[in-house]
Amino acid sequence: MTLVDAHHHVWDLSVRDQDWITGPELRPLRRNFTVADLAAEARVAGIDRTVLVQTVTVPEETPEFLALAAEHELIAGVVGWTDLTRPDVAEELARLRELPGGGYLKGIRHQVQGEPDPEWLLRADVRRGLAALTDAGLVYDLVVLPHQLSACVKAAADHAGLTFVLDHLGKPPIASGEREPWETAVRSLAALPNTVCKLSGMVTEADLASWRVDDLRPYADVVLDAFGPGRLMFGSDWPVCTLAASYGQVLDTARELTGASDRRQIFEATAIRVYDL
């Protein structure tokens, strides 16, 4: 089986700041994390291919990531960023694809979790951008908080030709042990056939210092039941995951949370199909 990590990041603080890395809890992330660092972790874990995902909302990052994908065989795809609200978004997507490594562009993501408007995805200018993604044959990664999931449901229903990939299970409140209203909302999203979910980001939504696999299991079970293994894909969320666990621990935990008969889809087939790797 080809093991695919469908969600990781890299950054170089000498190129630009990662302004979201603030406070003592995130201090361990305030250093460079390179593709070479990733490759060392992936080699030990047995990961064969990865998807590099945007970290900041600046236009320069996506071309840099595409160039990295062209240089490093490990990176099989890029989920980048562009301003979906710009009037010429279709032309910008075409321009990105013409850049060195442009063929590695598989999707776009925006930090919707940081938008004060819970219905940001339903704005007319955003909807126009989502339509451009549909026309371009790209996917849209959703990084949202539970209270924003209802807007995700409406957006996915309105753009049936676009695949929406839910990052990190929609960030359920694992540390508190609560499941509602997250569970109802995520099941509503999963009821739409053009939605997919990443089994990622759980350890950093749990108690960073004392989480156990059993703390994550109820949330993993919900998405396994709601989406099914054919619409689930593994993502490490490295290096953010290192706040709570090593790369290997995250991979082992995902294996423990999934059945043997489901793993080929979750750790290989879904990501290859959805991102056209």
C-alpha positions in Angstrom: 0.0 0.0 0.0 1.2 3.5 -0.8 0.9 5.6 2.4 -0.3 9.1 1.7 -0.2 12.0 4.2 -2.9 14.3 2.9 -2.2 17.2 5.2 1.1 18.8 6.3 2.8 22.2 6.3 6.3 23.6 6.0 7.6 27.1 6.6 10.8 29.2 6.7 10.6 32.1 9.2 13.5 33.8 7.3 11.2 34.1 4.3 8.1 35.3 6.2 6.6 35.3 9.6 3.9 32.9 10.6 1.9 35.5 12.5 -0.5 32.8 13.9 2.3 31.4 16.0 1.7 33.4 19.1 1.8 32.7 22.9 3.7 30.2 25.0 1.6 27.2 23.9 2.7 27.6 20.3 6.3 28.6 21.0 7.7 25.1 20.0 6.5 25.9 16.4 8.4 29.1 16.2 11.3 27.7 14.1 11.8 26.5 10.5 10.2 23.3 9.4 11.5 22.2 6.0 10.8 19.6 3.4 14.0 17.9 4.5 12.7 17.7 8.1 9.4 16.3 6.7 11.2 13.7 4.6 13.2 12.5 7.6 9.9 12.0 9.5 8.1 10.4 6.6 10.9 8.0 5.9 10.8 6.6 9.4 7.0 6.4 9.3 6.9 4.8 5.9 5.0 7.6 4.2 5.3 7.6 0.4 3.5 10.7 -0.8 2.2 13.9 0.8 -0.1 16.9 0.2 1.4 20.3 1.2 -1.2 22.7 2.6 -1.1 26.5 2.8 -0.4 28.2 6.1 -0.8 31.9 5.6 -3.0 34.1 3.4 -0.4 35.7 1.2 -0.2 35.2 -2.6 3.6 34.5 -2.6 3.3 31.3 -0.6 1.4 29.2 -3.2 4.0 29.6 -6.0 6.7 28.8 -3.5 4.9 25.6 -2.6 4.4 24.6 -6.2 8.1 25.0 -6.8 8.9 22.8 -3.8 6.6 20.1 -5.1 8.4 20.2 -8.4 11.7 19.8 -6.6 10.7 17.1 -4.1 9.3 13.8 -5.2 7.6 13.3 -1.8 5.2 16.1 -2.3 2.5 14.9 -4.7 0.1 17.8 -4.5 -0.4 21.3 -3.1 -3.5 22.9 -1.5 -2.6 26.6 -1.9 -4.3 29.9 -1.3 -5.6 32.7 -3.4 -8.1 35.4 -2.7 -11.4 33.8 -3.8 -13.1 37.2 -3.6 -10.9 38.8 -6.3 -12.9 39.5 -9.5 -10.3 37.8 -11.7 -10.0 34.7 -9.6 -10.4 32.4 -12.6 -7.5 34.0 -14.4 -5.4 33.8 -11.2 -6.0 30.1 -10.9 -5.0 29.7 -14.5 -1.8 31.7 -13.9 -0.9 29.6 -10.9 -1.2 26.5 -13.0 1.2 27.9 -15.6 4.0 28.5 -13.0 6.8 26.0 -12.3 5.2 23.1 -10.6 1.7 24.4 -11.5 0.5 20.9 -12.2 0.8 20.1 -8.6 -2.0 22.6 -7.6 -4.9 20.4 -6.5 -6.9 22.7 -4.3 -7.4 26.0 -2.5 -7.9 26.8 1.2 -8.7 29.9 3.2 -8.6 30.3 7.0 -12.3 30.6 7.3 -11.9 29.8 11.0 -10.5 33.3 11.4 -13.4 35.1 9.6 -15.7 36.9 12.0 -18.7 36.3 9.7 -19.9 32.7 10.4 -21.5 32.7 6.9 -18.4 34.0 5.1 -18.6 31.0 2.7 -22.1 32.2 1.6 -21.1 35.7 0.5 -21.7 36.5 -3.2 -18.0 37.2 -3.9 -16.9 34.0 -2.2 -19.5 32.0 -4.0 -18.2 33.4 -7.3 -14.7 32.2 -6.3 -16.0 28.7 -5.4 -17.7 28.5 -8.8 -14.3 29.3 -10.4 -12.7 26.4 -8.4 -15.4 24.2 -9.8 -14.7 25.2 -13.4 -11.0 24.7 -12.8 -11.5 21.2 -11.5 -9.8 22.0 -8.2 -11.1 21.1 -4.7 -11.7 23.3 -1.7 -10.3 22.6 1.8 -12.4 23.8 4.7 -10.6 24.9 7.8 -13.5 25.9 10.0 -14.8 25.8 13.6 -17.9 23.9 14.6 -20.2 27.0 14.6 -19.2 27.6 10.9 -20.2 24.1 9.7 -23.8 25.0 8.9 -22.5 27.5 6.3 -20.3 24.7 4.9 -23.4 22.6 4.5 -25.1 25.3 2.5 -22.1 26.1 0.4 -21.5 22.4 -0.5 -25.2 22.0 -1.4 -25.1 25.0 -3.6 -21.9 23.9 -5.4 -22.6 20.3 -6.1 -19.8 20.0 -8.7 -17.1 21.1 -6.2 -15.5 18.7 -3.7 -15.2 20.2 -0.2 -12.6 18.6 2.0 -13.2 19.1 5.7 -9.8 19.6 7.5 -9.3 18.3 11.1 -12.9 16.9 11.4 -14.1 20.5 11.7 -12.2 21.0 14.9 -14.5 19.3 17.5 -14.1 20.2 21.1 -12.2 17.0 22.1 -10.5 18.5 25.1 -13.9 19.2 26.8 -15.4 15.9 25.6 -18.5 17.6 24.2 -19.9 16.4 20.9 -22.9 18.7 20.1 -23.6 20.7 18.1 -20.5 19.5 16.2 -21.8 16.0 15.6 -25.1 17.0 14.2 -23.5 19.6 11.9 -20.7 17.3 10.6 -23.3 14.6 9.9 -25.3 17.1 7.8 -22.2 17.9 5.9 -21.3 14.2 5.3 -24.8 13.6 4.0 -23.8 15.6 0.8 -21.9 13.4 -1.7 -19.4 16.1 -2.7 -17.8 16.2 0.8 -14.7 14.5 2.2 -13.1 14.6 5.6 -9.5 14.4 6.8 -8.7 12.3 9.8 -6.3 14.9 11.0 -5.7 17.5 13.7 -7.3 15.5 16.5 -4.4 15.5 19.0 -4.2 19.3 19.0 -7.9 19.6 19.7 -7.5 17.3 22.7 -5.5 18.0 25.9 -2.0 18.5 24.5 -0.3 17.0 27.5 -2.5 14.1 28.5 -4.6 13.0 25.6 -5.3 9.3 25.0 -6.5 7.4 22.0 -9.8 6.8 23.8 -10.3 10.6 24.0 -10.2 10.8 20.2 -12.2 7.6 19.4 -15.8 9.0 19.8 -15.0 11.8 17.2 -13.2 9.5 14.8 -16.1 7.0 15.1 -18.6 9.8 14.1 -16.7 10.7 10.9 -16.1 7.0 10.1 -19.8 6.4 10.3 -20.9 9.6 8.6 -18.4 9.8 5.7 -17.4 6.1 5.4 -13.8 5.1 4.7 -14.2 6.0 1.0 -14.5 9.7 1.9 -11.9 9.8 4.7 -8.2 10.4 4.3 -5.3 10.5 6.8 -3.4 13.7 7.5 -0.7 14.2 10.0 -1.0 18.0 10.3 2.8 18.0 10.8 4.4 20.0 12.3 1.4 21.4 14.2 0.8 18.0 15.6 4.2 18.1 17.4 2.6 20.2 20.0 1.0 17.0 21.3 2.5 14.0 19.5 5.3 12.9 17.2 4.7 12.2 13.5 4.9 8.5 14.2 2.5 8.7 17.1 -0.1 10.5 15.0 0.2 7.8 12.3 0.0 5.0 14.8 -3.1 6.6 16.5 -4.9 6.9 13.2 -4.2 3.2 12.5 -5.6 2.3 16.0 -8.7 4.4 15.3 -9.5 2.6 12.0 -10.2 -0.9 11.0 -7.8 -3.0 8.9 -10.4 -3.3 6.1 -10.8 0.5 5.9 -7.1 1.5 5.9 -6.4 1.2 2.2 -9.0 3.8 1.5 -8.2 6.1 4.4 -4.4 6.0 4.0 -4.2 5.8 0.2 -7.1 5.6 -2.1 -9.3 8.6 -1.0 -6.4 11.1 -1.1 -5.2 9.9 -4.5 -8.7 10.1 -6.0 -9.8 13.4 -4.4 -6.5 15.3 -5.1 -5.8 13.5 -8.3 -2.3 12.6 -7.2 
